[in-house]
Amino acid sequence: MSSSVFFFLFLVVDKDLRIILLGHCGVGKSATANVIIGKEIFKENETIQCENKRARVEGRNISVIDTPGINSTSLTTEQWKTELKKSLLLSSPGPHVFLLVIKLGKFSEEDRNAVKWISETFGEAALKFCMILFIGKEEMTNRQVVTFSEDARTKDLISCCGGRYSVINSKREGNPIQIIKLLQEMEAMVQQNGDGFYTLEMYEAVAKMRTTKVTQKIEKMIKGHESEPNPNLDRCVEVQRKNTATGVNVKRGNVTLPMKHEESVKSLPERKREVEVKFLKADLRRQEETWRLRQRKKWEEERAATRGLTSDPGEFILLLMI
């Protein structure tokens, strides 16, 4: 392949409007992706692996990446982080838009925390590439939509994304005109960002900073342990030291500490520090898993509580007042 042809192909790929869909489980990301593309391409069940589909919509080349739900419990924390990184690789050289999908009129604390999650996961810089997409407009009157958009909580949410948001119908009441407007708004944001996009390097820089903070937290906790001796931990280290020669493993909680010959040359304080680091790292991982399970439980409870709602205007107005 000649260099001129390769350069031409690179330009074609780079002209794609690259979109990563984010949102909670069950919000309808996959269905929304199908509405945007105008075809039944994504499977509309729980997404556990990132998937990228390209299409030409209204004369525009777009690339849509569907992702697992923010509160998904089908993946471990490490698998979940791997999929997030995969979404960036699929959108290489990087997404122009993070599109956060939220159901219109069913505003919850989790929705408010979603923007915070994006900031913590991808960094504050990612927010300038973020737009909120409210779906389900057909379930509300124009007046109710205006009331919702002017609510202080809604304003606070969209202000975190530079005031950028769009409202469309759900899949069953798809409106092509709304999709055209959505694409125009996303392109306007891209132009505002100087045709820039979020990059894998930006994500890795945030991940490195987050790892540094965890390390600092661990070191701070270790210093606290050193000032206040832990009898149980001391006994664990002592048993490990005594059994070094036999190769016996010492297990405490979910952490297994294998005996290695070269470890016998380490001093007891060094071994104690290593054991403490492993225990504390395992504890931080368990805390993160517990948080995700708690978020999923809240979402399921809210979904069960709102399942009986109808499209009666009075009910939606009451919902907005809560």
ZAMAR-987861 format. One record per atom (N, C-alpha, C): x, y, z. Coordinates in steps of 0.05 Angstrom, whole numbers, padded with zeros to 5 digits, always signed. Example, Ala and Ser with C-alpha at 12.3 -4.5 7.8 and 13.67 -1.06 7.14 Angstrom:
<atoms>
+00264-00114+00156
+00246-00090+00156
+00264-00066+00156
+00257-00045+00142
+00273-00021+00143
+00258+00001+00157
</atoms>
This chain:
<atoms>
+00017-00024+00000
+00000+00000+00000
+00018+00025+00000
+00013+00043-00019
+00029+00068-00021
+00024+00086+00003
+00043+00104+00008
+00040+00122+00031
+00017+00141+00027
+00012+00149+00001
-00010+00167-00004
-00037+00155+00001
-00040+00129-00006
-00065+00115+00000
-00069+00111+00030
-00047+00104+00044
-00048+00101+00073
-00057+00127+00086
-00045+00149+00077
-00052+00175+00089
-00081+00182+00084
-00091+00175+00060
-00119+00180+00054
-00138+00163+00072
-00131+00138+00077
-00147+00121+00094
-00146+00131+00122
-00123+00141+00131
-00121+00152+00158
-00140+00176+00161
-00141+00193+00141
-00159+00216+00142
-00188+00208+00144
-00195+00187+00128
-00223+00177+00129
-00230+00168+00156
-00212+00151+00169
-00218+00141+00195
-00220+00164+00215
-00201+00183+00213
-00200+00205+00232
-00224+00224+00230
-00238+00222+00208
-00262+00239+00204
-00286+00229+00220
-00284+00204+00230
-00306+00193+00246
-00312+00211+00270
-00338+00213+00276
-00346+00225+00302
-00347+00202+00321
-00327+00201+00340
-00324+00178+00357
-00338+00183+00384
-00357+00165+00391
-00374+00168+00414
-00372+00144+00432
-00367+00149+00458
-00368+00128+00478
-00393+00132+00496
-00410+00112+00496
-00435+00113+00513
-00429+00104+00541
-00438+00119+00561
-00435+00112+00589
-00462+00114+00602
-00465+00099+00624
-00490+00100+00639
-00493+00076+00657
-00514+00076+00673
-00519+00054+00691
-00532+00030+00677
-00531+00007+00689
-00543-00017+00678
-00573-00013+00674
-00583-00022+00652
-00612-00020+00647
-00622+00007+00638
-00605+00027+00635
-00614+00053+00627
-00622+00053+00597
-00610+00035+00582
-00617+00034+00553
-00595+00044+00535
-00570+00039+00543
-00548+00049+00526
-00547+00035+00499
-00551+00008+00499
-00550-00006+00473
-00573+00001+00455
-00597+00004+00466
-00620+00013+00450
-00615+00041+00439
-00604+00058+00456
-00598+00086+00447
-00578+00086+00425
-00558+00068+00427
-00537+00066+00405
-00551+00058+00379
-00570+00039+00380
-00584+00031+00356
-00601+00054+00345
-00612+00070+00362
-00628+00093+00353
-00610+00113+00339
-00587+00118+00350
-00568+00138+00338
-00559+00128+00311
-00551+00102+00309
-00542+00091+00284
-00564+00087+00264
-00589+00081+00275
-00611+00077+00257
-00614+00049+00248
-00600+00030+00261
-00601+00002+00254
-00599-00015+00279
-00610-00040+00277
-00608-00059+00300
-00581-00073+00299
-00561-00060+00310
-00534-00070+00309
-00525-00081+00336
-00530-00067+00357
-00523-00075+00384
-00544-00093+00396
-00536-00114+00410
-00554-00131+00424
-00564-00116+00449
-00590-00116+00453
-00601-00100+00475
-00605-00117+00500
-00583-00127+00511
-00583-00140+00537
-00560-00129+00553
-00555-00139+00576
-00534-00128+00593
-00507-00129+00579
-00494-00107+00576
-00468-00106+00562
-00446-00112+00582
-00430-00132+00576
-00408-00139+00593
-00381-00136+00579
-00382-00131+00553
-00358-00125+00537
-00362-00101+00520
-00342-00085+00518
-00344-00061+00500
-00346-00070+00471
-00362-00056+00456
-00366-00063+00428
-00367-00037+00411
-00354-00038+00389
-00353-00014+00371
-00367-00020+00345
-00384-00001+00336
-00397-00003+00310
-00395+00023+00296
-00389+00021+00270
-00386+00045+00253
-00409+00046+00234
-00418+00070+00227
-00440+00073+00208
-00439+00101+00196
-00454+00105+00175
-00457+00132+00163
-00485+00141+00168
-00487+00163+00183
-00513+00173+00191
-00516+00203+00182
-00536+00208+00166
-00541+00235+00156
-00515+00247+00144
-00501+00231+00128
-00478+00241+00115
-00453+00243+00132
-00454+00233+00157
-00432+00234+00175
-00422+00206+00182
-00396+00202+00183
-00385+00177+00192
-00383+00178+00223
-00396+00159+00236
-00395+00159+00265
-00386+00131+00275
-00375+00131+00298
-00365+00107+00311
-00377+00107+00340
-00393+00087+00346
-00406+00086+00372
-00395+00062+00388
-00385+00068+00412
-00375+00046+00430
-00393+00043+00453
-00405+00019+00456
-00422+00013+00479
-00405+00001+00501
-00412+00007+00526
-00395-00001+00549
-00412-00015+00570
-00400-00030+00588
-00414-00042+00611
-00425-00019+00629
-00447-00025+00644
-00458-00006+00661
-00439+00003+00683
-00441+00028+00691
-00424+00039+00712
-00427+00022+00738
-00451+00013+00744
-00456-00002+00768
-00458-00032+00763
-00446-00041+00741
-00447-00070+00735
-00433-00087+00756
-00446-00109+00763
-00434-00128+00782
-00428-00154+00768
-00431-00155+00742
-00425-00179+00726
-00395-00181+00721
-00380-00159+00726
-00352-00159+00722
-00337-00153+00748
-00314-00164+00751
-00297-00157+00774
-00286-00129+00769
-00275-00117+00790
-00264-00090+00788
-00243-00090+00766
-00225-00109+00765
-00204-00110+00746
-00215-00113+00717
-00234-00131+00714
-00247-00135+00688
-00260-00109+00678
-00273-00096+00697
-00287-00072+00691
-00268-00050+00682
-00245-00047+00695
-00225-00028+00688
-00213-00035+00660
-00210-00061+00655
-00199-00069+00630
-00218-00061+00607
-00244-00064+00611
-00263-00057+00591
-00263-00027+00586
-00260-00011+00606
-00259+00018+00603
-00235+00026+00585
-00212+00013+00591
-00188+00019+00574
-00193+00009+00546
-00207-00014+00544
-00213-00025+00517
-00230-00005+00501
-00249+00008+00514
-00266+00027+00500
-00250+00050+00488
-00228+00058+00501
-00211+00079+00490
-00195+00068+00467
-00186+00043+00468
-00171+00031+00446
-00189+00028+00422
-00215+00020+00427
-00234+00017+00405
-00240+00043+00391
-00237+00065+00406
-00243+00091+00394
-00218+00106+00386
-00196+00091+00383
-00170+00103+00376
-00173+00120+00351
-00160+00144+00351
-00141+00154+00371
-00153+00165+00397
-00180+00165+00399
-00192+00174+00423
-00220+00184+00418
-00238+00183+00437
-00266+00192+00433
-00268+00223+00433
-00286+00232+00415
-00293+00261+00415
-00313+00267+00436
-00330+00246+00442
-00353+00251+00460
-00356+00228+00480
-00359+00235+00506
-00369+00216+00526
-00399+00223+00529
-00417+00205+00520
-00445+00210+00521
-00458+00195+00544
-00465+00210+00565
-00476+00198+00589
-00507+00196+00586
-00517+00171+00585
-00545+00166+00581
-00560+00165+00607
-00581+00181+00610
-00598+00182+00634
-00627+00183+00626
-00644+00169+00641
-00673+00169+00635
-00685+00195+00644
-00700+00208+00627
-00713+00233+00633
-00734+00229+00654
-00734+00246+00675
-00755+00246+00695
-00750+00226+00717
-00729+00210+00715
-00724+00190+00736
-00696+00196+00748
-00694+00221+00758
-00669+00231+00767
-00663+00220+00795
-00639+00210+00799
-00632+00198+00824
-00605+00207+00833
-00598+00200+00858
-00571+00207+00869
-00549+00194+00852
-00555+00170+00842
-00535+00156+00825
-00529+00172+00800
-00550+00184+00788
-00546+00200+00764
-00528+00224+00770
-00532+00236+00793
-00514+00258+00800
-00485+00249+00805
-00483+00225+00816
-00456+00214+00821
-00443+00204+00796
-00458+00200+00774
-00446+00190+00749
-00426+00209+00738
-00432+00235+00738
-00413+00255+00728
-00388+00255+00745
-00392+00253+00772
-00369+00252+00790
-00352+00227+00784
-00365+00205+00777
-00351+00180+00770
-00334+00184+00745
-00345+00198+00725
-00330+00203+00701
-00305+00220+00707
-00309+00240+00724
-00286+00257+00731
-00265+00242+00746
-00273+00224+00764
-00254+00209+00780
-00240+00187+00763
-00255+00175+00744
-00244+00153+00728
-00227+00163+00705
-00236+00184+00691
-00222+00194+00667
-00208+00220+00672
-00212+00232+00695
-00200+00258+00701
-00218+00281+00695
-00214+00304+00707
-00231+00327+00703
-00230+00337+00674
-00208+00332+00661
-00205+00341+00633
-00226+00327+00615
-00235+00303+00623
-00254+00288+00607
-00281+00302+00606
-00287+00319+00625
-00313+00332+00626
-00318+00351+00603
-00296+00362+00591
-00300+00380+00569
-00308+00364+00543
-00305+00338+00545
-00314+00321+00522
-00340+00306+00529
-00353+00314+00551
-00376+00300+00561
-00402+00315+00555
-00423+00300+00547
-00449+00311+00542
-00470+00292+00554
-00491+00302+00565
-00512+00286+00577
-00535+00282+00557
-00544+00257+00554
-00566+00251+00536
-00589+00240+00553
-00610+00256+00555
-00635+00247+00569
-00652+00233+00549
-00661+00208+00556
-00678+00193+00537
-00706+00189+00550
-00726+00185+00532
-00753+00181+00542
-00770+00206+00540
-00764+00224+00522
-00779+00249+00520
-00808+00245+00514
-00815+00223+00500
-00843+00218+00493
-00861+00214+00518
-00849+00208+00540
-00864+00203+00565
-00871+00228+00580
-00861+00251+00570
-00866+00277+00584
-00876+00298+00564
-00891+00316+00573
-00900+00339+00556
-00877+00358+00554
-00878+00376+00534
-00857+00396+00531
-00854+00413+00556
-00877+00419+00569
-00876+00436+00593
-00862+00421+00615
-00867+00395+00617
-00853+00379+00638
-00823+00377+00633
-00816+00376+00607
-00787+00375+00600
-00774+00401+00608
-00787+00423+00603
-00776+00449+00611
-00773+00451+00641
-00794+00442+00656
-00793+00442+00685
-00769+00425+00695
-00766+00402+00683
-00744+00384+00690
-00717+00397+00685
-00714+00410+00662
-00688+00422+00655
-00681+00446+00672
-00702+00459+00683
-00698+00483+00699
-00695+00476+00729
-00699+00451+00736
-00696+00443+00764
-00667+00447+00772
-00663+00456+00797
-00636+00462+00807
-00618+00438+00806
-00628+00414+00811
-00611+00390+00811
-00602+00384+00783
-00621+00387+00763
-00614+00382+00735
-00593+00402+00726
-00597+00427+00732
-00578+00448+00724
-00550+00442+00736
-00550+00434+00761
-00524+00428+00774
-00510+00405+00759
-00526+00385+00751
-00515+00362+00736
-00503+00370+00710
-00519+00384+00693
-00509+00390+00666
-00488+00412+00667
-00487+00428+00688
-00466+00448+00689
-00438+00436+00691
-00437+00412+00703
-00411+00397+00705
-00401+00390+00677
-00419+00388+00657
-00411+00382+00630
-00413+00406+00612
-00408+00429+00624
-00408+00454+00608
-00436+00462+00598
-00457+00451+00611
-00484+00458+00603
-00493+00443+00578
-00478+00423+00569
-00484+00409+00545
-00503+00385+00550
-00525+00385+00538
-00544+00362+00541
-00563+00362+00517
-00575+00339+00513
-00595+00336+00492
-00617+00317+00502
-00641+00320+00490
-00664+00304+00498
-00675+00290+00473
-00679+00263+00475
-00691+00248+00453
-00711+00229+00464
-00727+00218+00445
-00746+00197+00452
-00732+00171+00457
-00745+00152+00470
-00734+00125+00473
-00737+00111+00446
-00726+00087+00445
-00726+00072+00420
-00753+00068+00408
-00773+00062+00425
-00800+00055+00414
-00813+00079+00401
-00804+00103+00407
-00815+00127+00395
-00793+00143+00381
-00775+00130+00368
-00752+00143+00356
-00760+00165+00337
-00744+00187+00338
-00749+00211+00322
-00723+00218+00308
-00722+00214+00281
-00697+00220+00266
-00688+00249+00269
-00707+00267+00271
-00700+00296+00273
-00684+00301+00298
-00692+00287+00320
-00677+00290+00345
-00649+00280+00343
-00645+00259+00328
-00618+00248+00324
-00601+00267+00308
-00613+00279+00288
-00598+00298+00272
-00589+00322+00289
-00607+00331+00306
-00600+00353+00324
-00578+00345+00344
-00580+00320+00354
-00560+00309+00373
-00533+00309+00360
-00531+00299+00335
-00506+00298+00321
-00494+00326+00316
-00512+00345+00310
-00503+00373+00306
-00492+00384+00332
-00505+00378+00355
-00495+00388+00380
-00469+00376+00388
-00465+00350+00382
-00440+00337+00387
-00417+00349+00370
-00423+00354+00345
-00403+00365+00327
-00396+00394+00335
-00416+00408+00346
-00411+00435+00356
-00391+00434+00379
-00394+00414+00396
-00376+00410+00419
-00348+00403+00409
-00347+00386+00389
-00321+00379+00377
-00306+00404+00367
-00321+00421+00353
-00309+00445+00342
-00301+00464+00365
-00317+00465+00386
-00310+00481+00409
-00284+00472+00422
-00279+00445+00420
-00255+00434+00431
-00232+00433+00411
-00235+00448+00389
-00214+00450+00369
-00208+00423+00356
-00229+00407+00351
-00227+00381+00339
-00210+00362+00357
-00207+00369+00382
-00191+00352+00400
-00208+00328+00410
-00195+00310+00423
-00208+00286+00434
-00193+00276+00458
-00207+00259+00474
-00194+00247+00497
-00176+00225+00488
-00153+00222+00501
-00133+00202+00493
-00127+00181+00514
-00116+00159+00505
-00108+00138+00523
-00087+00147+00542
-00069+00165+00533
-00048+00176+00549
-00060+00192+00573
-00081+00206+00568
-00094+00222+00589
-00106+00203+00610
-00117+00181+00601
-00129+00161+00620
-00107+00149+00637
-00085+00141+00624
-00063+00128+00638
-00050+00147+00658
-00049+00173+00652
-00038+00193+00670
-00056+00194+00695
-00083+00194+00691
-00101+00194+00714
-00099+00169+00730
-00096+00146+00717
-00093+00120+00731
-00068+00120+00747
-00046+00131+00736
-00021+00132+00751
-00024+00150+00776
-00037+00172+00772
-00041+00190+00795
-00058+00177+00816
-00079+00162+00808
-00096+00148+00826
-00080+00127+00842
-00063+00112+00828
-00046+00092+00840
-00027+00105+00861
-00016+00128+00854
+00001+00142+00872
-00013+00150+00898
-00038+00159+00895
-00054+00166+00918
-00060+00142+00936
-00065+00119+00923
-00071+00095+00938
-00045+00086+00953
-00023+00089+00940
+00003+00082+00953
+00008+00100+00977
+00002+00125+00973
+00006+00144+00995
-00013+00138+01019
-00037+00129+01012
-00056+00122+01032
-00047+00097+01047
-00036+00078+01032
-00026+00054+01045
-00003+00060+01064
+00016+00077+01054
+00039+00084+01071
+00030+00098+01096
+00009+00115+01094
-00001+00129+01117
-00013+00110+01137
-00028+00090+01126
-00040+00070+01143
-00019+00052+01157
+00003+00047+01142
+00024+00031+01153
+00038+00045+01176
+00042+00071+01173
+00054+00086+01194
+00036+00085+01219
+00010+00085+01215
-00009+00083+01237
-00006+00056+01251
-00002+00035+01234
+00001+00008+01245
+00027+00006+01261
+00048+00019+01251
+00074+00018+01264
+00073+00031+01291
+00057+00053+01293
+00056+00067+01319
+00038+00052+01338
+00019+00035+01327
+00001+00019+01343
+00004-00010+01335
+00021-00025+01348
+00026-00053+01341
+00001-00070+01339
+00000-00087+01318
-00023-00105+01314
-00015-00133+01322
-00023-00143+01345
-00015-00170+01354
-00021-00192+01334
-00044-00191+01321
-00051-00212+01302
-00033-00212+01278
-00027-00187+01268
-00009-00185+01245
+00019-00194+01253
+00028-00186+01276
+00055-00193+01286
+00058-00223+01287
+00037-00237+01297
+00038-00266+01300
+00039-00278+01272
+00024-00266+01253
+00023-00277+01226
+00051-00275+01213
+00064-00252+01217
+00091-00249+01206
+00111-00268+01219
+00108-00271+01246
+00126-00289+01260
+00123-00318+01251
+00098-00327+01246
+00093-00354+01236
+00106-00356+01208
+00103-00335+01192
+00114-00336+01165
+00145-00339+01167
+00157-00324+01185
+00186-00325+01188
+00195-00352+01196
+00181-00364+01215
+00189-00391+01226
+00186-00412+01205
+00166-00409+01186
+00161-00430+01167
+00174-00425+01140
+00192-00406+01138
+00205-00399+01113
+00220-00424+01102
+00234-00437+01120
+00251-00460+01111
+00234-00483+01101
+00210-00486+01111
+00193-00509+01103
+00176-00503+01078
+00174-00477+01071
+00158-00469+01047
+00129-00469+01052
+00120-00469+01077
+00092-00469+01084
+00079-00441+01077
+00056-00441+01066
+00042-00416+01060
+00027-00406+01084
+00027-00380+01087
+00012-00367+01109
-00012-00353+01095
-00036-00360+01104
-00059-00347+01092
-00076-00333+01112
-00084-00308+01106
-00100-00292+01124
-00121-00278+01107
-00146-00284+01111
-00167-00271+01094
-00165-00282+01066
-00165-00264+01046
-00163-00272+01018
-00135-00270+01007
-00115-00265+01025
-00088-00261+01016
-00071-00285+01024
-00058-00297+01004
-00040-00319+01009
-00012-00310+01005
+00005-00315+01025
+00033-00306+01024
+00051-00329+01020
+00060-00334+00995
+00077-00357+00989
+00105-00354+01001
+00117-00375+01011
+00144-00375+01021
+00164-00379+00999
+00183-00363+00997
+00204-00366+00978
+00231-00366+00992
+00250-00381+00980
+00276-00384+00993
+00290-00357+00997
+00289-00340+00977
+00303-00315+00979
+00291-00296+01000
+00266-00302+01009
+00253-00285+01029
+00266-00289+01056
+00280-00311+01060
+00291-00317+01086
+00313-00297+01094
+00324-00283+01074
+00346-00264+01081
+00335-00237+01089
+00308-00233+01087
+00296-00208+01094
+00292-00206+01125
+00294-00182+01135
+00290-00178+01163
+00260-00179+01170
+00255-00184+01195
+00227-00185+01204
+00212-00159+01199
+00224-00135+01204
+00210-00110+01197
+00203-00108+01167
+00221-00117+01150
+00216-00116+01121
+00192-00134+01114
+00192-00159+01125
+00171-00177+01120
+00144-00167+01130
+00146-00154+01154
+00121-00143+01166
+00110-00122+01148
+00127-00105+01137
+00117-00083+01119
+00104-00095+01094
+00117-00116+01082
+00106-00128+01058
+00078-00140+01064
+00076-00154+01086
+00050-00166+01094
+00029-00145+01097
+00036-00123+01111
+00017-00101+01115
+00008-00089+01089
+00026-00085+01070
+00019-00074+01044
-00001-00092+01029
+00004-00118+01030
-00014-00137+01017
-00042-00137+01029
-00042-00137+01056
-00068-00136+01070
-00083-00111+01063
-00070-00088+01064
-00083-00062+01059
-00093-00060+01031
-00077-00069+01011
-00086-00068+00983
-00111-00086+00979
-00110-00110+00992
-00134-00127+00990
-00158-00114+01002
-00154-00100+01024
-00176-00087+01038
-00188-00065+01020
-00171-00049+01006
-00180-00028+00989
-00196-00040+00965
-00187-00063+00955
-00202-00076+00933
-00229-00085+00942
-00230-00096+00967
-00256-00105+00977
-00275-00081+00981
-00264-00058+00990
-00280-00034+00994
-00292-00025+00968
-00276-00026+00946
-00286-00018+00920
-00308-00037+00910
-00304-00063+00913
-00325-00082+00905
-00350-00078+00921
-00348-00073+00947
-00371-00068+00964
-00386-00043+00955
-00372-00022+00947
-00385+00002+00937
-00401-00003+00912
-00389-00019+00893
-00403-00025+00868
-00428-00041+00873
-00426-00061+00892
-00449-00077+00898
-00471-00060+00911
-00464-00041+00928
-00483-00024+00941
-00497-00006+00920
-00482+00004+00900
-00493+00021+00880
-00513+00005+00863
-00506-00020+00856
-00524-00037+00840
-00549-00042+00856
-00547-00048+00882
-00571-00053+00898
-00589-00029+00899
-00578-00005+00902
-00595+00019+00902
-00609+00023+00875
-00595+00017+00853
-00607+00020+00827
-00630+00000+00824
-00627-00024+00833
-00648-00044+00830
-00672-00037+00847
-00667-00026+00871
-00689-00017+00888
-00705+00006+00876
-00690+00025+00864
-00703+00048+00851
-00719+00039+00826
-00707+00020+00812
-00721+00010+00788
-00747-00005+00796
-00746-00020+00817
-00770-00035+00826
-00791-00015+00836
-00782+00007+00849
-00801+00026+00860
-00815+00042+00838
-00801+00046+00815
-00812+00063+00794
-00825+00046+00772
-00824+00020+00774
-00835+00002+00753
-00865+00006+00749
-00879+00014+00770
-00908+00017+00767
-00917+00044+00757
-00898+00062+00751
-00906+00089+00742
-00919+00088+00715
-00938+00105+00710
-00951+00108+00684
-00942+00134+00671
-00953+00140+00648
-00946+00164+00634
-00965+00187+00641
-00980+00185+00663
-00998+00206+00672
-00982+00231+00679
-00989+00254+00667
-00973+00279+00672
-00971+00286+00702
-00993+00281+00717
-00992+00288+00745
-00972+00272+00760
-00967+00247+00752
-00948+00230+00765
-00919+00240+00760
-00914+00249+00735
-00888+00259+00728
-00882+00285+00743
-00902+00302+00745
-00898+00327+00759
-00891+00322+00789
-00906+00302+00800
-00901+00294+00828
-00873+00283+00830
-00863+00267+00810
-00837+00256+00811
-00815+00278+00811
-00820+00299+00795
-00801+00321+00794
-00800+00336+00820
-00821+00335+00836
-00822+00350+00861
-00808+00336+00884
-00802+00309+00879
-00790+00293+00901
-00761+00302+00905
</atoms>
